[in-house]
Amino acid sequence: MVNQLFKSVINLFFPETCGGCNVILASNEKIICTLCRHNIPLTNHHLNPQNEAFNKFYGRVDVIHASAFVYFHKKGIVQEMIHNLKYRGHEDIGELLGNWYAEDLATIPKLKSVDCIIPVPLHKRKFNERGYNQVTTFGFALAKRLNLTYTSTILIRKVYAKTQSKKNLLGRSEGIGSTFDVIFTEKDHNKHFLLIDDVITTGATLEACSKALLKIPGAKISIVCMAMAES
């Protein structure tokens, strides 16, 4: 009762706003408003194994499954949500998307064999600058809902890179092949890893991460992202 009263007083002076459109949330709304929940552009990739995310990696790297939850459009709801998550500390957005998408992912037969979830890692310097990896809460939510482990120590980023969103598509792909590496033991052999990230653009980062993970004997890779840039 006391905590609820304290929260009400805080909200009176600092009202919670929608992560998608920045309007003040109603008392029965959390993280994003009802309108944004209704209008968020779902991909429905889980209904089609040969979806556009999966096809993006065809001929580049062997993946069991690939999908994204929503479409990313410039100046759209998802862009605002991802920016709030990535640059403004709204990690609850990642948890929201993870809990939401887990319901769809649980219906995909090919993901039943996944052993653990691995995030695209930040370089230590980038992590210290930001204070968190923007995909962590997304991964934790997926892991909890799908009854999987979450492991952030196997895949590492060796090279510090400036923010990808400020680069053009060619710039995002250049020199990324040697950026990632893996640290593993025999117990990691023959595992099916679910690699997660925030947004699929060119797919270069996820391709490089997948190739690094495939250095592990018997490894299999699936990819799941919060969003996908729609061309």
N, C-alpha and C positions, 0 to 999 in steps of 0.2 A: 504493500500500500504506500509506504514511504517512498520507495523507489519510483513508483508510478507517478506520484505527486511531484517528485523532483524532476522527472522526465517531462511532465506537463509544463512545469515552470520554464525549463530550458527551451522547450519547443515554442513557448510563447515569445521568447526574445530571439531565439535562433531556430526558426521553423525548418523542418526537413524538407528538402526539395527533390523533385524527380530527377533521377540520374539520366533520363532520356531527353527531357524538355525543360527542366529547371523550374517548373511551376511548383508552388507549395503543395505538398502532399496532404490529402485528407486524412483524418484520424484513422481510417480503416485501410489506408494504403501504405505499402512498405517498399522502399528503394526506387521503384518506378510507379508512375500513376496508371490508373486503369486504362486511360486512352492509349498510352504508350504500349502497355501490355497487349492491347488489342491490335495496334498498328505495327508492331515489330515485325520485320520481314523474315519469316521463317523460311528456311531452305527446303525442309522436308527431305534432306539427303538420306535419312535413315530408311526411307521407303524405296530407294533405288540404289542397289549395290554399285551400279555403273554410273554414279552421279558425276557432276562436273569436278568435284574435289578429287575424287578417285582418278578421273581421267587426266587431271593436271600432272599426276606423277607417273602416268603410263609411259614406259620406255625410259624413264629417268632413274627410278628406284623401285624395287619390288615391295609393295605394301599389300597387306591382307585386306585392309579397309581404310577408307579415308572419308571424312565428312566434316561439315561445319554446321553449326546450329542456325545462325542467322546471316543475312546479307549485310555487308558493310557498304553504305552509300555516303558519299561526301555530303556533309551538312545534314545528315539524317540522324534518326534516333540512335542507331547503333554506334555511329561515330562519336556522338556525345557520350554514350555509355562507356565506350572503350577509353575515351580520353579521360573521363572522370575516374575510371579504374586505374589507368596507367600513369597518369600525371598528377592526379588530385587526391590520391589516397583513398578512394572509395572502393576498398577491397570487397565490400559486401556485394558489389555488382557481380564479381566473379563467382561468389557463392550462389547468388541467385541464378545465374546462367548455368552453373554446374548442376544444381538441384533440378532445374527445369529440363536440361538436356538429358540428364541421366535416365529419365523416364523413357525417352526414345531409344537411347543406346542399349537399354536393357532388353529391347526386343530384337536386337541384331544377333543372329546365330554366330557369325564369325568372331564376335567379341567375347563369346563365352569362354574362350581359351586364353584370354589376356591374363597375365600374371601380375603385372604392376604398371603403374602410371608414372611416366617420366616427363617432366616439364622441359621445354626449351630453356636452357640456363642463361642467366645473365653473367657477364664477366664480374669478378669481385669488385672492381672499381665502379661499375655501373650499379651493382647491388648496393654498395655503400652510398652512392649518390642518391638513389631513389629510396632506399630503405626497405625495399621488398621486391619480390618478383610478382608481376601482375597476374601471372597464371596460377599462383599458389592456391588461392582460395577456390578457384575453379577446379583445380586438381583434387584438393581435399574433399570438396563436395562430391565429385564423381567417385572418388575412392570410397567414401562412406556409403553412398547409395548403391554402388555396384559391388561392394564388399571386396575391394582390391587394396593392395598396398600402394603407397606413394613414395617414390624414391628420387631424391634430388642429388645424389652423390655419384651416380654412375656416369652420366653425361656431363661434360665440362666444356666451358667456353674458354679457349686459350687466348683469344685476341679481343682486345677492347675495340668496340665499334661505336661510332656516333649514332644518334637516333635514326632508325631506318625510315621513319615517316618523312624526314626532310630530304630523302634521296629520291631520284627518279627510279623507274623500274630497272634500268640497266645498272645503276649504281648499287642497288640492293643485291644484285647477283654477283658483282665483281669481287674476286678474291675471297669468297666465303668458304670455298672447299676445304681449306685447312684450318678453319676457325674452331672446329669442335673435335673433341677426342673422348675416349672412354676410359674409365678406371673400373675394372671388374675382377671378379674371382670366379672360380669354377662353378660356384653355386648359381651364377648368372647365366650359365650356358643353357641353350635350348629354351629360353624364355620368350614369351610373346609380350613385347613392350607396347604400351599405348602412349604414343608421343603426343603431347598437347601444347598448344600455343594460343595466342589471342586471335590474330588475323592471318589468313592465307592471302598472300598477294601473288608474287611470282612463284612461290613455293621453294625458292632457293634455300632459305634457311632450314626448312623442314627436310629438304632433300639432303643437305649436308649433315644434319643431325642423324637422319636415318642411316646414311652411309657409315657414319661413325659407329652407331649402334650395331650395325651389321658386321663389324669387326669381331663381335662376340660370337663364338662358335654356336651355330644352331639358332641364332636369334631370328625372330620374326617381328615385323613392325606393322602397327596400325597407327593412324593419325586422326586426331579429333581436335577441332578448333572451335573457339567461340563464334567466330565470324569468318566470312569469305568476301573479299572485294569482288563485286559483280562488275564485269566489263561491259 
